[in-house]
Amino acid sequence: MTPNIFTTKVVGVSFCKDYPSSIFSISGSVALGKVSLQLEREKDNQYDANAIKVNSDGKMIGYLPMFISNVLAKDIDSGTNWFAEVDSVIVSTENLEQPGIKITVWRNDEN
């Protein structure tokens, strides 16, 4: 059974066009309040038919990890609404120029 709410890291952020500025711009918004994200199925992804993109203001910032998208893809395809918001921006003191992002994901069972 899939939990109704969970947190996870966004993967593939460093492969996005505007990285790392895409993550740094989100961190400024987090300081001002909650930042909503959009989850978008990417059925034609050549590497993963269950891929789920994570978008911020219409721009891709990465993907849900494969082990999660393998479960959520069927749910999203059947019409269940899943939402996401930024939990935290992750910056390592060893590598300040390569930030990551952790998100909270939850299901809305009202279709």
Secondary structure, 3 states (H helix, E strand, C coil): CCCCEEEEECECHHHCCCCCHHHHHHHHHHHHCCCEEEEEECCCCCCCCCCEEEEECCEEEEECCHHHHHHHHHHHHCCCEEEEEEEEEEEECCEEEEEEEEEEEEEECCC
